[in-house]
C-alpha cells in the first residue's frame, strides 16, 4: 500500500478495529475551516454522505455529539426539543478538544476521551455508506452508518437545516 493511502492509527481507528468494523481510509489535504464540504470535494464524494462530528453542550454544559450531513447545519432549537433539554449550542473549540480528545477539524465520534451521548441525523442512517472523521485532520474513514449507530448507541434525531 502506498504511504499516502494509509494513515497511522488513531484512537478512532483502534476503537473500530477492536470492534471488528471494516472501514476504508480516505486521507486528503486538510484545509483550515474547509470542513466537510472541502473534504467531499477533494475526495470526489457527495457532501451529503460526508458526516461531520460536532461537539455541542446543553444549558448545563453537558457535552454531546451530533453527527450531521456535511452540507447541512444543526437546528439547535429542534435538537434541544427532541433530546429534552432547554438549549444546545456548539462548544468553543478548546472545550470541544478537551471533551473529545481530538482537535476540532479532526473530531471522530469513535474513541473519544469522554463518553458522551451521540445523536445522529436520521437521514444519515438511510445511506449505504458514510465518510466520517477518523480521528485526525485530513483523514476520513468510510463505513456503514448502521454499524456506527450501533457502536455509538446513537439516537436518531431530525434537526437538519440546509446550508
PAFI-791176 format. One record per atom (N, C-alpha, C): residue number from 0; residue in one letter; atom name; y, z, x. Coordinates in steps of 0.05 Angstrom, whole numbers, plus 32768, in hexadecimal, padded with zeros to 4 digits. Layout:
+-----+------+------+------+------+------+
| seq | type | atom |   py |   pz |   px |
+-----+------+------+------+------+------+
| NUM |    A |   CA |    Y |    Z |    X |
...
+-----+------+------+------+------+------+
***
This chain:
+-----+------+------+------+------+------+
| seq | type | atom |   py |   pz |   px |
+-----+------+------+------+------+------+
|   0 |    X |    N | 7FE8 | 8000 | 8011 |
|   0 |    X |   CA | 8000 | 8000 | 8000 |
|   0 |    X |    C | 8019 | 8000 | 8012 |
|   1 |    X |    N | 802C | 7FEF | 800C |
|   1 |    X |   CA | 8045 | 7FEE | 801B |
|   1 |    X |    C | 8054 | 8009 | 8019 |
|   2 |    X |    N | 8061 | 8010 | 802E |
|   2 |    X |   CA | 806F | 802A | 802F |
|   2 |    X |    C | 8082 | 802D | 8018 |
|   3 |    X |    N | 8092 | 8018 | 8012 |
|   3 |    X |   CA | 80A6 | 801B | 7FFD |
|   3 |    X |    C | 809A | 801D | 7FE1 |
|   4 |    X |    N | 8080 | 8018 | 7FDE |
|   4 |    X |   CA | 8074 | 8019 | 7FC4 |
|   4 |    X |    C | 8068 | 8035 | 7FBE |
|   5 |    X |    N | 806A | 8047 | 7FD1 |
|   5 |    X |   CA | 805F | 8062 | 7FCD |
|   5 |    X |    C | 8074 | 8077 | 7FD6 |
|   6 |    X |    N | 8077 | 808A | 7FC5 |
|   6 |    X |   CA | 808A | 80A0 | 7FCA |
|   6 |    X |    C | 807A | 80B9 | 7FD0 |
|   7 |    X |    N | 8083 | 80C9 | 7FE3 |
|   7 |    X |   CA | 8074 | 80E2 | 7FE9 |
|   7 |    X |    C | 8073 | 80F4 | 7FD0 |
|   8 |    X |    N | 805F | 8105 | 7FD0 |
|   8 |    X |   CA | 805A | 8116 | 7FB9 |
|   8 |    X |    C | 8072 | 8128 | 7FB2 |
|   9 |    X |    N | 8076 | 812C | 7F98 |
|   9 |    X |   CA | 808B | 813E | 7F8E |
|   9 |    X |    C | 807C | 8153 | 7F7D |
|  10 |    X |    N | 808A | 8168 | 7F75 |
|  10 |    X |   CA | 807D | 817B | 7F62 |
|  10 |    X |    C | 8074 | 816D | 7F48 |
|  11 |    X |    N | 8083 | 8158 | 7F40 |
|  11 |    X |   CA | 807B | 8149 | 7F27 |
|  11 |    X |    C | 8061 | 813A | 7F2B |
|  12 |    X |    N | 805F | 812B | 7F42 |
|  12 |    X |   CA | 8046 | 811C | 7F46 |
|  12 |    X |    C | 802E | 812E | 7F4C |
|  13 |    X |    N | 8033 | 8145 | 7F59 |
|  13 |    X |   CA | 801E | 8159 | 7F5E |
|  13 |    X |    C | 8014 | 8163 | 7F43 |
|  14 |    X |    N | 8026 | 8169 | 7F30 |
|  14 |    X |   CA | 801F | 8172 | 7F16 |
|  14 |    X |    C | 800F | 815D | 7F07 |
|  15 |    X |    N | 8017 | 8144 | 7F08 |
|  15 |    X |   CA | 8009 | 812F | 7EFA |
|  15 |    X |    C | 7FED | 812B | 7F06 |
|  16 |    X |    N | 7FEB | 812B | 7F20 |
|  16 |    X |   CA | 7FD1 | 8128 | 7F2D |
|  16 |    X |    C | 7FBE | 8140 | 7F26 |
|  17 |    X |    N | 7FC9 | 8158 | 7F26 |
|  17 |    X |   CA | 7FB9 | 8170 | 7F20 |
|  17 |    X |    C | 7FAF | 816F | 7F03 |
|  18 |    X |    N | 7FBD | 8161 | 7EF2 |
|  18 |    X |   CA | 7FB5 | 815E | 7ED6 |
|  18 |    X |    C | 7FA5 | 8144 | 7ED1 |
|  19 |    X |    N | 7F9F | 8135 | 7EE6 |
|  19 |    X |   CA | 7F8E | 811D | 7EE3 |
|  19 |    X |    C | 7F9C | 8106 | 7ED5 |
|  20 |    X |    N | 7FB7 | 8105 | 7ED7 |
|  20 |    X |   CA | 7FC6 | 80F0 | 7ECA |
|  20 |    X |    C | 7FC9 | 80D7 | 7EDC |
|  21 |    X |    N | 7FC1 | 80C0 | 7ED1 |
|  21 |    X |   CA | 7FC5 | 80A7 | 7EDF |
|  21 |    X |    C | 7FE2 | 809E | 7EDB |
|  22 |    X |    N | 7FF0 | 8098 | 7EF2 |
|  22 |    X |   CA | 800B | 808F | 7EF0 |
|  22 |    X |    C | 8011 | 8079 | 7F05 |
|  23 |    X |    N | 8025 | 8069 | 7EFF |
|  23 |    X |   CA | 802D | 8055 | 7F12 |
|  23 |    X |    C | 8047 | 805F | 7F1F |
|  24 |    X |    N | 804C | 8056 | 7F38 |
|  24 |    X |   CA | 8065 | 805E | 7F46 |
|  24 |    X |    C | 8079 | 8047 | 7F46 |
|  25 |    X |    N | 8092 | 804E | 7F41 |
|  25 |    X |   CA | 80A7 | 8039 | 7F40 |
|  25 |    X |    C | 80C0 | 8043 | 7F50 |
|  26 |    X |    N | 80BF | 8041 | 7F6A |
|  26 |    X |   CA | 80D7 | 8048 | 7F7A |
|  26 |    X |    C | 80ED | 8032 | 7F77 |
|  27 |    X |    N | 8106 | 803B | 7F79 |
|  27 |    X |   CA | 811C | 8028 | 7F77 |
|  27 |    X |    C | 8133 | 8034 | 7F87 |
|  28 |    X |    N | 8147 | 8023 | 7F8C |
|  28 |    X |   CA | 815F | 802B | 7F9B |
|  28 |    X |    C | 8170 | 803C | 7F88 |
|  29 |    X |    N | 8173 | 8056 | 7F8E |
|  29 |    X |   CA | 8182 | 8068 | 7F7D |
|  29 |    X |    C | 81A0 | 8062 | 7F7F |
|  30 |    X |    N | 81AD | 8063 | 7F68 |
|  30 |    X |   CA | 81CA | 805F | 7F66 |
|  30 |    X |    C | 81D6 | 8078 | 7F59 |
|  31 |    X |    N | 81E8 | 8086 | 7F66 |
|  31 |    X |   CA | 81F6 | 809D | 7F5B |
|  31 |    X |    C | 8202 | 8096 | 7F40 |
|  32 |    X |    N | 81FC | 80A5 | 7F2B |
|  32 |    X |   CA | 8206 | 80A0 | 7F10 |
|  32 |    X |    C | 81FC | 8086 | 7F04 |
|  33 |    X |    N | 81E7 | 807A | 7F0F |
|  33 |    X |   CA | 81DC | 8061 | 7F04 |
|  33 |    X |    C | 81CA | 8067 | 7EEC |
|  34 |    X |    N | 81BC | 807D | 7EEC |
|  34 |    X |   CA | 81AC | 8085 | 7ED6 |
|  34 |    X |    C | 8195 | 8073 | 7ECF |
|  35 |    X |    N | 818A | 8077 | 7EB8 |
|  35 |    X |   CA | 8173 | 8069 | 7EAF |
|  35 |    X |    C | 8179 | 804B | 7EAB |
|  36 |    X |    N | 8191 | 8044 | 7EA3 |
|  36 |    X |   CA | 8199 | 8028 | 7EA0 |
|  36 |    X |    C | 8196 | 8019 | 7EBA |
|  37 |    X |    N | 819F | 8026 | 7ED0 |
|  37 |    X |   CA | 819E | 8019 | 7EEA |
|  37 |    X |    C | 8181 | 8016 | 7EF3 |
|  38 |    X |    N | 8171 | 802B | 7EF1 |
|  38 |    X |   CA | 8155 | 8029 | 7EFA |
|  38 |    X |    C | 8146 | 8014 | 7EEA |
|  39 |    X |    N | 814B | 8013 | 7ED0 |
|  39 |    X |   CA | 813D | 7FFF | 7EBF |
|  39 |    X |    C | 8145 | 7FE3 | 7EC8 |
|  40 |    X |    N | 815E | 7FDF | 7ECE |
|  40 |    X |   CA | 8168 | 7FC4 | 7ED6 |
|  40 |    X |    C | 815B | 7FBC | 7EF1 |
|  41 |    X |    N | 815C | 7FCF | 7F05 |
|  41 |    X |   CA | 8151 | 7FC9 | 7F1F |
|  41 |    X |    C | 8133 | 7FC4 | 7F1E |
|  42 |    X |    N | 8125 | 7FD3 | 7F0E |
|  42 |    X |   CA | 8108 | 7FD1 | 7F0D |
|  42 |    X |    C | 80FE | 7FBB | 7EF9 |
|  43 |    X |    N | 8111 | 7FB1 | 7EE9 |
|  43 |    X |   CA | 810A | 7F9C | 7ED6 |
|  43 |    X |    C | 80FD | 7FA5 | 7EBC |
|  44 |    X |    N | 8103 | 7FBE | 7EB4 |
|  44 |    X |   CA | 80F8 | 7FC9 | 7E9B |
|  44 |    X |    C | 810D | 7FCC | 7E86 |
|  45 |    X |    N | 8104 | 7FCD | 7E6D |
|  45 |    X |   CA | 8116 | 7FD2 | 7E56 |
|  45 |    X |    C | 8120 | 7FEF | 7E58 |
|  46 |    X |    N | 813A | 7FF5 | 7E58 |
|  46 |    X |   CA | 8144 | 8010 | 7E5A |
|  46 |    X |    C | 8139 | 8022 | 7E43 |
|  47 |    X |    N | 8130 | 8016 | 7E2E |
|  47 |    X |   CA | 8125 | 8026 | 7E17 |
|  47 |    X |    C | 810B | 8034 | 7E20 |
|  48 |    X |    N | 80FC | 8028 | 7E33 |
|  48 |    X |   CA | 80E3 | 8035 | 7E3C |
|  48 |    X |    C | 80E7 | 8046 | 7E55 |
|  49 |    X |    N | 80FF | 8046 | 7E60 |
|  49 |    X |   CA | 8105 | 8058 | 7E77 |
|  49 |    X |    C | 810F | 8072 | 7E6A |
|  50 |    X |    N | 8102 | 8088 | 7E6F |
|  50 |    X |   CA | 8108 | 80A1 | 7E62 |
|  50 |    X |    C | 8117 | 80B4 | 7E76 |
|  51 |    X |    N | 812E | 80BD | 7E6D |
|  51 |    X |   CA | 813D | 80D0 | 7E7E |
|  51 |    X |    C | 8136 | 80EC | 7E75 |
|  52 |    X |    N | 8136 | 80FE | 7E89 |
|  52 |    X |   CA | 8131 | 811A | 7E85 |
|  52 |    X |    C | 814B | 8129 | 7E87 |
|  53 |    X |    N | 8154 | 8135 | 7E71 |
|  53 |    X |   CA | 816D | 8143 | 7E70 |
|  53 |    X |    C | 8169 | 8161 | 7E6E |
|  54 |    X |    N | 8177 | 8170 | 7E80 |
|  54 |    X |   CA | 8175 | 818D | 7E7F |
|  54 |    X |    C | 818D | 8196 | 7E6F |
|  55 |    X |    N | 8187 | 81A4 | 7E59 |
|  55 |    X |   CA | 819C | 81AE | 7E47 |
|  55 |    X |    C | 8198 | 81CC | 7E42 |
|  56 |    X |    N | 81AA | 81D8 | 7E34 |
|  56 |    X |   CA | 81A7 | 81F4 | 7E2E |
|  56 |    X |    C | 81B3 | 81FA | 7E12 |
|  57 |    X |    N | 81A8 | 820F | 7E06 |
|  57 |    X |   CA | 81B2 | 8217 | 7DEB |
|  57 |    X |    C | 81C9 | 822A | 7DEF |
|  58 |    X |    N | 81D4 | 8235 | 7DD8 |
|  58 |    X |   CA | 81EB | 8246 | 7DD9 |
|  58 |    X |    C | 81E6 | 8260 | 7DE8 |
|  59 |    X |    N | 81CC | 8267 | 7DEC |
|  59 |    X |   CA | 81C5 | 8280 | 7DFB |
|  59 |    X |    C | 81BF | 8279 | 7E19 |
|  60 |    X |    N | 81C6 | 8261 | 7E21 |
|  60 |    X |   CA | 81C1 | 8257 | 7E3C |
|  60 |    X |    C | 81A4 | 8255 | 7E43 |
|  61 |    X |    N | 8192 | 8252 | 7E2F |
|  61 |    X |   CA | 8176 | 824E | 7E33 |
|  61 |    X |    C | 8172 | 8230 | 7E39 |
|  62 |    X |    N | 8165 | 8229 | 7E4F |
|  62 |    X |   CA | 8162 | 820D | 7E56 |
|  62 |    X |    C | 814B | 8200 | 7E46 |
|  63 |    X |    N | 814E | 81E6 | 7E43 |
|  63 |    X |   CA | 813A | 81D5 | 7E36 |
|  63 |    X |    C | 813C | 81B9 | 7E41 |
|  64 |    X |    N | 8127 | 81AA | 7E3F |
|  64 |    X |   CA | 8127 | 818E | 7E48 |
|  64 |    X |    C | 8126 | 817B | 7E30 |
|  65 |    X |    N | 8134 | 8165 | 7E32 |
|  65 |    X |   CA | 8134 | 8151 | 7E1E |
|  65 |    X |    C | 812C | 8136 | 7E2B |
|  66 |    X |    N | 8118 | 8129 | 7E20 |
|  66 |    X |   CA | 8110 | 810F | 7E2A |
|  66 |    X |    C | 811B | 80FA | 7E17 |
|  67 |    X |    N | 812C | 80E8 | 7E23 |
|  67 |    X |   CA | 813A | 80D5 | 7E12 |
|  67 |    X |    C | 8138 | 80B9 | 7E1E |
|  68 |    X |    N | 8139 | 80A5 | 7E0D |
|  68 |    X |   CA | 8139 | 8089 | 7E16 |
|  68 |    X |    C | 8151 | 8085 | 7E29 |
|  69 |    X |    N | 814D | 8073 | 7E3D |
|  69 |    X |   CA | 8162 | 806E | 7E50 |
|  69 |    X |    C | 817B | 8062 | 7E45 |
|  70 |    X |    N | 8179 | 8055 | 7E2E |
|  70 |    X |   CA | 8191 | 8048 | 7E22 |
|  70 |    X |    C | 819A | 8057 | 7E08 |
|  71 |    X |    N | 8194 | 8070 | 7E07 |
|  71 |    X |   CA | 819D | 8081 | 7DF0 |
|  71 |    X |    C | 81A9 | 809A | 7DFA |
|  72 |    X |    N | 81B9 | 80A7 | 7DE9 |
|  72 |    X |   CA | 81C3 | 80C2 | 7DF0 |
|  72 |    X |    C | 81B8 | 80D6 | 7DDC |
|  73 |    X |    N | 81BB | 80EF | 7DE2 |
|  73 |    X |   CA | 81B1 | 8105 | 7DD0 |
|  73 |    X |    C | 81C8 | 810E | 7DBE |
|  74 |    X |    N | 81C1 | 810F | 7DA4 |
|  74 |    X |   CA | 81D3 | 811C | 7D91 |
|  74 |    X |    C | 81CD | 813A | 7D93 |
|  75 |    X |    N | 81DE | 8149 | 7DA1 |
|  75 |    X |   CA | 81D9 | 8165 | 7DA5 |
|  75 |    X |    C | 81D9 | 8174 | 7D8B |
|  76 |    X |    N | 81EA | 816B | 7D78 |
|  76 |    X |   CA | 81EB | 8178 | 7D5E |
|  76 |    X |    C | 81D1 | 8175 | 7D4F |
|  77 |    X |    N | 81C6 | 815C | 7D4F |
|  77 |    X |   CA | 81AC | 8158 | 7D42 |
|  77 |    X |    C | 8195 | 8167 | 7D50 |
|  78 |    X |    N | 8196 | 8167 | 7D6A |
|  78 |    X |   CA | 8181 | 8175 | 7D79 |
|  78 |    X |    C | 8182 | 8193 | 7D73 |
|  79 |    X |    N | 819A | 819F | 7D74 |
|  79 |    X |   CA | 819C | 81BC | 7D6E |
|  79 |    X |    C | 8191 | 81C2 | 7D53 |
|  80 |    X |    N | 8198 | 81B2 | 7D3F |
|  80 |    X |   CA | 818F | 81B7 | 7D24 |
|  80 |    X |    C | 8170 | 81B6 | 7D23 |
|  81 |    X |    N | 8164 | 81A2 | 7D30 |
|  81 |    X |   CA | 8147 | 819F | 7D2F |
|  81 |    X |    C | 8138 | 81B4 | 7D3E |
|  82 |    X |    N | 8143 | 81C0 | 7D53 |
|  82 |    X |   CA | 8135 | 81D4 | 7D62 |
|  82 |    X |    C | 813D | 81F0 | 7D5A |
|  83 |    X |    N | 814F | 81F3 | 7D47 |
|  83 |    X |   CA | 8156 | 820D | 7D3C |
|  83 |    X |    C | 8168 | 821E | 7D4D |
|  84 |    X |    N | 817B | 8211 | 7D5B |
|  84 |    X |   CA | 818F | 8220 | 7D6B |
|  84 |    X |    C | 81AB | 8218 | 7D61 |
|  85 |    X |    N | 81BF | 8228 | 7D69 |
|  85 |    X |   CA | 81DA | 8222 | 7D60 |
|  85 |    X |    C | 81E6 | 820A | 7D6D |
|  86 |    X |    N | 81E1 | 8208 | 7D88 |
|  86 |    X |   CA | 81EC | 81F1 | 7D96 |
|  86 |    X |    C | 81DC | 81EB | 7DAF |
|  87 |    X |    N | 81DF | 81D2 | 7DB9 |
|  87 |    X |   CA | 81D1 | 81C9 | 7DD1 |
|  87 |    X |    C | 81E6 | 81B9 | 7DE1 |
|  88 |    X |    N | 81E6 | 81BD | 7DFB |
|  88 |    X |   CA | 81F8 | 81AD | 7E0C |
|  88 |    X |    C | 81EB | 81A8 | 7E27 |
|  89 |    X |    N | 81F3 | 8193 | 7E34 |
|  89 |    X |   CA | 81E7 | 818D | 7E4E |
|  89 |    X |    C | 81EF | 81A4 | 7E62 |
|  90 |    X |    N | 81DC | 81AA | 7E74 |
|  90 |    X |   CA | 81E2 | 81BD | 7E89 |
|  90 |    X |    C | 81F4 | 81B0 | 7E9E |
|  91 |    X |    N | 8204 | 81C0 | 7EAB |
|  91 |    X |   CA | 8213 | 81B6 | 7EC3 |
|  91 |    X |    C | 81FE | 81AF | 7ED8 |
|  92 |    X |    N | 8204 | 819A | 7EE8 |
|  92 |    X |   CA | 81F0 | 8191 | 7EFC |
|  92 |    X |    C | 81E4 | 81A8 | 7F0D |
|  93 |    X |    N | 81F4 | 81BA | 7F17 |
|  93 |    X |   CA | 81E9 | 81CF | 7F28 |
|  93 |    X |    C | 81D6 | 81E2 | 7F18 |
|  94 |    X |    N | 81DC | 81E6 | 7EFF |
|  94 |    X |   CA | 81CB | 81F7 | 7EEE |
|  94 |    X |    C | 81B1 | 81E8 | 7EE7 |
|  95 |    X |    N | 81B4 | 81CE | 7EE1 |
|  95 |    X |   CA | 819C | 81BE | 7EDC |
|  95 |    X |    C | 818A | 81BE | 7EF4 |
|  96 |    X |    N | 8195 | 81BB | 7F0C |
|  96 |    X |   CA | 8185 | 81BB | 7F25 |
|  96 |    X |    C | 8176 | 81D5 | 7F28 |
|  97 |    X |    N | 8184 | 81EB | 7F22 |
|  97 |    X |   CA | 8177 | 8205 | 7F25 |
|  97 |    X |    C | 8160 | 8209 | 7F11 |
|  98 |    X |    N | 8164 | 8201 | 7EF8 |
|  98 |    X |   CA | 814F | 8203 | 7EE4 |
|  98 |    X |    C | 8136 | 81F2 | 7EEA |
|  99 |    X |    N | 813B | 81D9 | 7EF1 |
|  99 |    X |   CA | 8125 | 81C6 | 7EF5 |
|  99 |    X |    C | 8119 | 81C6 | 7F10 |
| 100 |    X |    N | 8129 | 81CD | 7F25 |
| 100 |    X |   CA | 811F | 81CB | 7F40 |
| 100 |    X |    C | 8122 | 81AF | 7F4B |
| 101 |    X |    N | 812E | 819D | 7F3C |
| 101 |    X |   CA | 8134 | 8182 | 7F45 |
| 101 |    X |    C | 8152 | 817D | 7F46 |
| 102 |    X |    N | 815A | 8169 | 7F55 |
| 102 |    X |   CA | 8176 | 8161 | 7F55 |
| 102 |    X |    C | 817B | 814F | 7F3D |
| 103 |    X |    N | 8192 | 8152 | 7F30 |
| 103 |    X |   CA | 8199 | 8141 | 7F1A |
| 103 |    X |    C | 8198 | 8124 | 7F24 |
| 104 |    X |    N | 818C | 8112 | 7F14 |
| 104 |    X |   CA | 8187 | 80F7 | 7F1D |
| 104 |    X |    C | 816B | 80F3 | 7F27 |
| 105 |    X |    N | 815D | 810A | 7F2B |
| 105 |    X |   CA | 8141 | 810A | 7F34 |
| 105 |    X |    C | 8131 | 811E | 7F24 |
| 106 |    X |    N | 813A | 8125 | 7F0C |
| 106 |    X |   CA | 812D | 813A | 7EFC |
| 106 |    X |    C | 8115 | 812F | 7EED |
| 107 |    X |    N | 80FE | 813B | 7EF2 |
| 107 |    X |   CA | 80E6 | 8134 | 7EE4 |
| 107 |    X |    C | 80DF | 814B | 7ED1 |
| 108 |    X |    N | 80D3 | 8145 | 7EBA |
| 108 |    X |   CA | 80CA | 815B | 7EA8 |
| 108 |    X |    C | 80B0 | 8169 | 7EB3 |
| 109 |    X |    N | 80A4 | 815C | 7EC7 |
| 109 |    X |   CA | 808A | 8167 | 7ED1 |
| 109 |    X |    C | 808F | 8178 | 7EEA |
| 110 |    X |    N | 8082 | 818E | 7EEC |
| 110 |    X |   CA | 8084 | 819F | 7F04 |
| 110 |    X |    C | 809F | 81AC | 7F07 |
| 111 |    X |    N | 80AC | 81B4 | 7EF1 |
| 111 |    X |   CA | 80C7 | 81C0 | 7EF3 |
| 111 |    X |    C | 80C4 | 81DD | 7EFE |
| 112 |    X |    N | 80DA | 81E7 | 7F0A |
| 112 |    X |   CA | 80DA | 8202 | 7F15 |
| 112 |    X |    C | 80D6 | 8216 | 7EFF |
| 113 |    X |    N | 80E4 | 8213 | 7EE8 |
| 113 |    X |   CA | 80E1 | 8225 | 7ED2 |
| 113 |    X |    C | 80D3 | 8217 | 7EBB |
| 114 |    X |    N | 80C2 | 8226 | 7EAC |
| 114 |    X |   CA | 80B6 | 821B | 7E94 |
| 114 |    X |    C | 80CC | 821A | 7E7F |
| 115 |    X |    N | 80D0 | 8202 | 7E73 |
| 115 |    X |   CA | 80E5 | 81FF | 7E5E |
| 115 |    X |    C | 80D9 | 81F0 | 7E47 |
| 116 |    X |    N | 80E3 | 81F5 | 7E2E |
| 116 |    X |   CA | 80D9 | 81E5 | 7E18 |
| 116 |    X |    C | 80E2 | 81C8 | 7E1C |
| 117 |    X |    N | 80D1 | 81B5 | 7E14 |
| 117 |    X |   CA | 80D7 | 8199 | 7E17 |
| 117 |    X |    C | 80D8 | 818C | 7DFC |
| 118 |    X |    N | 80EC | 817C | 7DF8 |
| 118 |    X |   CA | 80F0 | 816D | 7DDF |
| 118 |    X |    C | 80F1 | 814F | 7DE6 |
| 119 |    X |    N | 80E1 | 813F | 7DD7 |
| 119 |    X |   CA | 80E0 | 8122 | 7DDD |
| 119 |    X |    C | 80E9 | 8112 | 7DC5 |
| 120 |    X |    N | 80FA | 80FF | 7DCA |
| 120 |    X |   CA | 8103 | 80ED | 7DB4 |
| 120 |    X |    C | 80EA | 80E0 | 7DA8 |
| 121 |    X |    N | 80E6 | 80E3 | 7D8E |
| 121 |    X |   CA | 80CE | 80DA | 7D80 |
| 121 |    X |    C | 80C6 | 80BD | 7D86 |
| 122 |    X |    N | 80DA | 80AB | 7D88 |
| 122 |    X |   CA | 80D3 | 808F | 7D8B |
| 122 |    X |    C | 80C8 | 8089 | 7DA7 |
| 123 |    X |    N | 80CB | 809B | 7DBA |
| 123 |    X |   CA | 80BF | 8098 | 7DD5 |
| 123 |    X |    C | 80A1 | 8098 | 7DD2 |
| 124 |    X |    N | 8097 | 80A9 | 7DC0 |
| 124 |    X |   CA | 807A | 80AD | 7DBD |
| 124 |    X |    C | 806C | 8094 | 7DB2 |
| 125 |    X |    N | 807B | 8081 | 7DA7 |
| 125 |    X |   CA | 806F | 8069 | 7D9C |
| 125 |    X |    C | 806D | 8053 | 7DB1 |
| 126 |    X |    N | 8079 | 8057 | 7DC9 |
| 126 |    X |   CA | 8078 | 8043 | 7DDE |
| 126 |    X |    C | 805C | 8044 | 7DEC |
| 127 |    X |    N | 8052 | 802D | 7DF5 |
| 127 |    X |   CA | 8038 | 802C | 7E02 |
| 127 |    X |    C | 8039 | 8039 | 7E1E |
| 128 |    X |    N | 8050 | 8039 | 7E2B |
| 128 |    X |   CA | 8053 | 8044 | 7E46 |
| 128 |    X |    C | 8071 | 804A | 7E4A |
| 129 |    X |    N | 8076 | 805F | 7E5A |
| 129 |    X |   CA | 8092 | 8066 | 7E60 |
| 129 |    X |    C | 8095 | 8068 | 7E7F |
| 130 |    X |    N | 80AD | 8065 | 7E88 |
| 130 |    X |   CA | 80B4 | 806B | 7EA4 |
| 130 |    X |    C | 80C6 | 8084 | 7EA3 |
| 131 |    X |    N | 80BF | 8098 | 7EB3 |
| 131 |    X |   CA | 80CD | 80B1 | 7EB2 |
| 131 |    X |    C | 80D0 | 80BB | 7ECF |
| 132 |    X |    N | 80E4 | 80CB | 7ED4 |
| 132 |    X |   CA | 80E9 | 80D4 | 7EF0 |
| 132 |    X |    C | 80D1 | 80E2 | 7EFC |
| 133 |    X |    N | 80CB | 80DB | 7F14 |
| 133 |    X |   CA | 80B4 | 80E7 | 7F23 |
| 133 |    X |    C | 80BC | 80FE | 7F35 |
| 134 |    X |    N | 80D4 | 8109 | 7F32 |
| 134 |    X |   CA | 80DB | 8120 | 7F41 |
| 134 |    X |    C | 80EC | 811B | 7F5A |
| 135 |    X |    N | 80F8 | 8103 | 7F5B |
| 135 |    X |   CA | 8109 | 80FC | 7F72 |
| 135 |    X |    C | 811C | 80E6 | 7F69 |
| 136 |    X |    N | 8134 | 80E6 | 7F73 |
| 136 |    X |   CA | 8147 | 80D1 | 7F6D |
| 136 |    X |    C | 813C | 80B6 | 7F77 |
| 137 |    X |    N | 813D | 80A2 | 7F66 |
| 137 |    X |   CA | 8133 | 8088 | 7F6E |
| 137 |    X |    C | 8115 | 8085 | 7F6B |
| 138 |    X |    N | 8109 | 8094 | 7F59 |
| 138 |    X |   CA | 80EB | 8094 | 7F56 |
| 138 |    X |    C | 80E3 | 809A | 7F3A |
| 139 |    X |    N | 80D7 | 8086 | 7F2D |
| 139 |    X |   CA | 80CD | 8089 | 7F12 |
| 139 |    X |    C | 80AE | 8087 | 7F13 |
| 140 |    X |    N | 80A1 | 8094 | 7F00 |
| 140 |    X |   CA | 8084 | 8090 | 7EFC |
| 140 |    X |    C | 807F | 8085 | 7EE0 |
| 141 |    X |    N | 806B | 8074 | 7EDE |
| 141 |    X |   CA | 8064 | 8068 | 7EC4 |
| 141 |    X |    C | 804B | 8076 | 7EBA |
| 142 |    X |    N | 804C | 807D | 7EA0 |
| 142 |    X |   CA | 8035 | 808A | 7E93 |
| 142 |    X |    C | 8036 | 8088 | 7E75 |
| 143 |    X |    N | 8021 | 8091 | 7E69 |
| 143 |    X |   CA | 801E | 8091 | 7E4B |
| 143 |    X |    C | 802F | 80A8 | 7E40 |
| 144 |    X |    N | 8042 | 80A2 | 7E2D |
| 144 |    X |   CA | 8053 | 80B7 | 7E23 |
| 144 |    X |    C | 8044 | 80CD | 7E14 |
| 145 |    X |    N | 802D | 80C7 | 7E08 |
| 145 |    X |   CA | 801E | 80DB | 7DFA |
| 145 |    X |    C | 8011 | 80EF | 7E0D |
| 146 |    X |    N | 800A | 80E5 | 7E25 |
| 146 |    X |   CA | 8000 | 80F7 | 7E3A |
| 146 |    X |    C | 8016 | 810A | 7E42 |
| 147 |    X |    N | 802E | 80FF | 7E46 |
| 147 |    X |   CA | 8045 | 8110 | 7E4E |
| 147 |    X |    C | 804A | 8125 | 7E38 |
| 148 |    X |    N | 804A | 811D | 7E1F |
| 148 |    X |   CA | 804F | 8130 | 7E09 |
| 148 |    X |    C | 803A | 8146 | 7E0A |
| 149 |    X |    N | 8021 | 813F | 7E0D |
| 149 |    X |   CA | 800C | 8154 | 7E0E |
| 149 |    X |    C | 800F | 8167 | 7E25 |
| 150 |    X |    N | 8014 | 815C | 7E3D |
| 150 |    X |   CA | 8017 | 816D | 7E55 |
| 150 |    X |    C | 802F | 817F | 7E54 |
| 151 |    X |    N | 8044 | 8176 | 7E48 |
| 151 |    X |   CA | 805D | 8185 | 7E47 |
| 151 |    X |    C | 805F | 8196 | 7E2D |
| 152 |    X |    N | 804C | 8193 | 7E1B |
| 152 |    X |   CA | 804D | 819F | 7E01 |
| 152 |    X |    C | 8068 | 8199 | 7DF4 |
| 153 |    X |    N | 8070 | 8180 | 7DF6 |
| 153 |    X |   CA | 808A | 8177 | 7DEC |
| 153 |    X |    C | 808B | 8174 | 7DCE |
| 154 |    X |    N | 80A0 | 817E | 7DC3 |
| 154 |    X |   CA | 80A4 | 817C | 7DA6 |
| 154 |    X |    C | 80B4 | 8163 | 7DA0 |
| 155 |    X |    N | 80AB | 8152 | 7D8D |
| 155 |    X |   CA | 80BA | 813A | 7D86 |
| 155 |    X |    C | 80D2 | 8141 | 7D75 |
| 156 |    X |    N | 80E9 | 8134 | 7D7C |
| 156 |    X |   CA | 8102 | 8137 | 7D6E |
| 156 |    X |    C | 810E | 811C | 7D68 |
| 157 |    X |    N | 8121 | 811B | 7D57 |
| 157 |    X |   CA | 812F | 8102 | 7D51 |
| 157 |    X |    C | 814D | 8107 | 7D54 |
| 158 |    X |    N | 8157 | 8101 | 7D6C |
| 158 |    X |   CA | 8173 | 8108 | 7D72 |
| 158 |    X |    C | 8180 | 80F2 | 7D83 |
| 159 |    X |    N | 8175 | 80DA | 7D83 |
| 159 |    X |   CA | 8180 | 80C4 | 7D94 |
| 159 |    X |    C | 8199 | 80B7 | 7D87 |
| 160 |    X |    N | 81AC | 80B1 | 7D98 |
| 160 |    X |   CA | 81C4 | 80A1 | 7D90 |
| 160 |    X |    C | 81C5 | 8089 | 7DA2 |
| 161 |    X |    N | 81CC | 8072 | 7D97 |
| 161 |    X |   CA | 81CF | 805A | 7DA8 |
| 161 |    X |    C | 81E7 | 805F | 7DBB |
| 162 |    X |    N | 81E4 | 8055 | 7DD4 |
| 162 |    X |   CA | 81FA | 8057 | 7DE8 |
| 162 |    X |    C | 820F | 8042 | 7DE3 |
+-----+------+------+------+------+------+
***
